[in-house]
Amino acid sequence: MSNALLTEKIRQVHKASDETYGMPRVRAQLRMDGEQASRKRVARLMRNARIRGVSRRRGFTVTTERNARQRPAPDLVNRRFRADAPDQLWVADMTYLPTWTGFVYLAVVIDAFSRKVVGWSMSEQMTTDLVLAALNMALHTRRPDSVIHHSDQGSQYTSIAFGSRCREMGVRPSMGTVGDAYDNAMAESFFASLECELIARRKWTSKSEAKTAVFTWIEGWYNPRRLHSALDYLSPMQFEEKQRANNDRAHEHGLPTASVGSSQAPTDAVDNPAPESA
């Protein structure tokens, strides 16, 4: 393929990513589309055409407000954000989005196996109801068996209501230490992607606009389409679909089922360790 044609395909992939993809993801998407090109060639053509991905700025938003009277759960994870199958380990956290009419808060529950957002909720207040809504969505869509739910020690997660819901549904709460973002690094990595790909690039005049944007980003982009380097450049949904297909084939042949490859990437660089790997 000529450089001109390949550059045009690169433009199309870049545009489809909302102009967020850098060279590694552009090249991965080209390969999925049946176009083979070396890393150096894709990088050179992107550089010549002035096509760049967004850079992830590592910053941690503090939303944790601990209640000293409420006892936190033990840390069952110890920074080992690894899972060999879906619904073994969930990580959860909260952040906020600024709008012209004030802040709107987002709580998420992420499956450590596939990085899929399995539960999320938005509200104008950072309350226990916010994190309960995200948990309940995850429970409804996934129906786990004794999953670990790892979060920080925010008062919303240590509340009596949240603990009662976990016990009722057989969820095993786990909490990191106070003030250490790396104790929940996978959730922080998700928020870093959300920040650079959406929040830092948009302005919302109302809270309803922000809520719609987050819904579109999570359900229309992040879960079904956004490629992750830690998932062999598959999206969360593609990664889980590949696992199910492998398990179905193994079952047909009477073999033990196995995961497609557990998420084993270092959690301080869960997705994009380098700025240009966006």
GIUR-V73912 format. One record per residue. N is the residue number from 1. PSI is psi in whole degrees, 0 to 359 (NA if undefined). NEAR is the number of other ideal C-beta (glycine too) atoms within 10 Angstrom. Layout:
# GIUR-V73912
n=N psi=PSI near=NEAR
n=N psi=PSI near=NEAR
This chain:
# GIUR-V73912
n=1 psi=139 near=11
n=2 psi=159 near=7
n=3 psi=324 near=13
n=4 psi=315 near=8
n=5 psi=318 near=10
n=6 psi=321 near=16
n=7 psi=321 near=17
n=8 psi=320 near=13
n=9 psi=322 near=18
n=10 psi=318 near=23
n=11 psi=318 near=16
n=12 psi=317 near=14
n=13 psi=316 near=20
n=14 psi=317 near=21
n=15 psi=321 near=11
n=16 psi=337 near=13
n=17 psi=13 near=21
n=18 psi=33 near=14
n=19 psi=36 near=15
n=20 psi=336 near=20
n=21 psi=136 near=27
n=22 psi=192 near=24
n=23 psi=312 near=23
n=24 psi=316 near=20
n=25 psi=324 near=22
n=26 psi=312 near=26
n=27 psi=320 near=23
n=28 psi=318 near=19
n=29 psi=323 near=21
n=30 psi=318 near=18
n=31 psi=320 near=12
n=32 psi=331 near=13
n=33 psi=3 near=10
n=34 psi=12 near=6
n=35 psi=122 near=16
n=36 psi=130 near=9
n=37 psi=144 near=19
n=38 psi=160 near=9
n=39 psi=316 near=10
n=40 psi=321 near=9
n=41 psi=315 near=14
n=42 psi=317 near=24
n=43 psi=319 near=17
n=44 psi=315 near=14
n=45 psi=322 near=21
n=46 psi=320 near=22
n=47 psi=316 near=11
n=48 psi=327 near=10
n=49 psi=3 near=14
n=50 psi=46 near=6
n=51 psi=120 near=20
n=52 psi=149 near=17
n=53 psi=172 near=23
n=54 psi=151 near=22
n=55 psi=131 near=13
n=56 psi=122 near=22
n=57 psi=118 near=10
n=58 psi=103 near=14
n=59 psi=143 near=11
n=60 psi=120 near=16
n=61 psi=124 near=15
n=62 psi=113 near=9
n=63 psi=6 near=17
n=64 psi=123 near=19
n=65 psi=105 near=11
n=66 psi=142 near=16
n=67 psi=111 near=14
n=68 psi=340 near=8
n=69 psi=349 near=7
n=70 psi=130 near=15
n=71 psi=126 near=11
n=72 psi=159 near=19
n=73 psi=159 near=20
n=74 psi=159 near=11
n=75 psi=106 near=14
n=76 psi=358 near=14
n=77 psi=317 near=20
n=78 psi=45 near=11
n=79 psi=13 near=17
n=80 psi=84 near=11
n=81 psi=72 near=24
n=82 psi=143 near=16
n=83 psi=142 near=20
n=84 psi=354 near=13
n=85 psi=163 near=17
n=86 psi=151 near=21
n=87 psi=30 near=19
n=88 psi=321 near=18
n=89 psi=124 near=26
n=90 psi=144 near=31
n=91 psi=146 near=26
n=92 psi=149 near=28
n=93 psi=177 near=27
n=94 psi=154 near=24
n=95 psi=182 near=21
n=96 psi=156 near=16
n=97 psi=131 near=21
n=98 psi=140 near=12
n=99 psi=172 near=20
n=100 psi=343 near=11
n=101 psi=15 near=14
n=102 psi=181 near=10
n=103 psi=150 near=14
n=104 psi=140 near=22
n=105 psi=144 near=20
n=106 psi=128 near=24
n=107 psi=138 near=28
n=108 psi=155 near=26
n=109 psi=123 near=28
n=110 psi=134 near=25
n=111 psi=123 near=27
n=112 psi=338 near=26
n=113 psi=313 near=26
n=114 psi=358 near=30
n=115 psi=11 near=28
n=116 psi=137 near=25
n=117 psi=107 near=21
n=118 psi=347 near=25
n=119 psi=141 near=24
n=120 psi=157 near=20
n=121 psi=151 near=20
n=122 psi=147 near=21
n=123 psi=163 near=18
n=124 psi=358 near=14
n=125 psi=145 near=10
n=126 psi=80 near=21
n=127 psi=175 near=16
n=128 psi=324 near=18
n=129 psi=328 near=16
n=130 psi=310 near=20
n=131 psi=330 near=30
n=132 psi=320 near=20
n=133 psi=319 near=17
n=134 psi=317 near=25
n=135 psi=315 near=25
n=136 psi=324 near=15
n=137 psi=316 near=18
n=138 psi=318 near=28
n=139 psi=320 near=22
n=140 psi=319 near=10
n=141 psi=336 near=12
n=142 psi=329 near=17
n=143 psi=63 near=10
n=144 psi=167 near=21
n=145 psi=103 near=9
n=146 psi=43 near=10
n=147 psi=146 near=25
n=148 psi=130 near=19
n=149 psi=108 near=27
n=150 psi=132 near=30
n=151 psi=184 near=28
n=152 psi=189 near=27
n=153 psi=29 near=23
n=154 psi=149 near=25
n=155 psi=333 near=18
n=156 psi=323 near=25
n=157 psi=335 near=30
n=158 psi=2 near=22
n=159 psi=157 near=18
n=160 psi=319 near=9
n=161 psi=317 near=13
n=162 psi=316 near=24
n=163 psi=321 near=16
n=164 psi=319 near=11
n=165 psi=320 near=19
n=166 psi=315 near=19
n=167 psi=320 near=11
n=168 psi=322 near=9
n=169 psi=8 near=16
n=170 psi=25 near=11
n=171 psi=138 near=21
n=172 psi=104 near=17
n=173 psi=145 near=20
n=174 psi=141 near=23
n=175 psi=140 near=24
n=176 psi=184 near=24
n=177 psi=168 near=12
n=178 psi=134 near=12
n=179 psi=15 near=12
n=180 psi=101 near=12
n=181 psi=332 near=20
n=182 psi=346 near=12
n=183 psi=352 near=22
n=184 psi=47 near=26
n=185 psi=328 near=21
n=186 psi=319 near=27
n=187 psi=320 near=27
n=188 psi=325 near=22
n=189 psi=320 near=26
n=190 psi=315 near=21
n=191 psi=329 near=21
n=192 psi=320 near=20
n=193 psi=316 near=21
n=194 psi=319 near=20
n=195 psi=309 near=19
n=196 psi=331 near=21
n=197 psi=338 near=23
n=198 psi=297 near=21
n=199 psi=313 near=21
n=200 psi=348 near=10
n=201 psi=3 near=12
n=202 psi=153 near=13
n=203 psi=135 near=10
n=204 psi=132 near=19
n=205 psi=343 near=10
n=206 psi=162 near=13
n=207 psi=328 near=19
n=208 psi=324 near=13
n=209 psi=317 near=17
n=210 psi=319 near=25
n=211 psi=318 near=18
n=212 psi=320 near=13
n=213 psi=319 near=16
n=214 psi=317 near=21
n=215 psi=313 near=12
n=216 psi=319 near=12
n=217 psi=316 near=20
n=218 psi=306 near=20
n=219 psi=335 near=12
n=220 psi=343 near=11
n=221 psi=297 near=17
n=222 psi=305 near=23
n=223 psi=312 near=19
n=224 psi=336 near=13
n=225 psi=332 near=14
n=226 psi=124 near=25
n=227 psi=140 near=21
n=228 psi=130 near=25
n=229 psi=326 near=18
n=230 psi=348 near=22
n=231 psi=30 near=23
n=232 psi=38 near=13
n=233 psi=49 near=17
n=234 psi=160 near=22
n=235 psi=164 near=20
n=236 psi=316 near=23
n=237 psi=321 near=15
n=238 psi=321 near=21
n=239 psi=316 near=25
n=240 psi=323 near=22
n=241 psi=322 near=14
n=242 psi=321 near=17
n=243 psi=315 near=20
n=244 psi=320 near=12
n=245 psi=317 near=11
n=246 psi=318 near=15
n=247 psi=324 near=17
n=248 psi=318 near=10
n=249 psi=319 near=11
n=250 psi=320 near=13
n=251 psi=321 near=11
n=252 psi=328 near=8
n=253 psi=9 near=6
n=254 psi=25 near=6
n=255 psi=158 near=10
n=256 psi=141 near=7
n=257 psi=152 near=13
n=258 psi=154 near=13
n=259 psi=163 near=19
n=260 psi=356 near=20
n=261 psi=106 near=16
n=262 psi=155 near=16
n=263 psi=103 near=22
n=264 psi=10 near=12
n=265 psi=146 near=19
n=266 psi=134 near=11
n=267 psi=351 near=24
n=268 psi=1 near=14
n=269 psi=52 near=15
n=270 psi=320 near=23
n=271 psi=298 near=21
n=272 psi=92 near=23
n=273 psi=335 near=14
n=274 psi=146 near=12
n=275 psi=319 near=15
n=276 psi=3 near=15
n=277 psi=21 near=17
n=278 psi=NA near=23
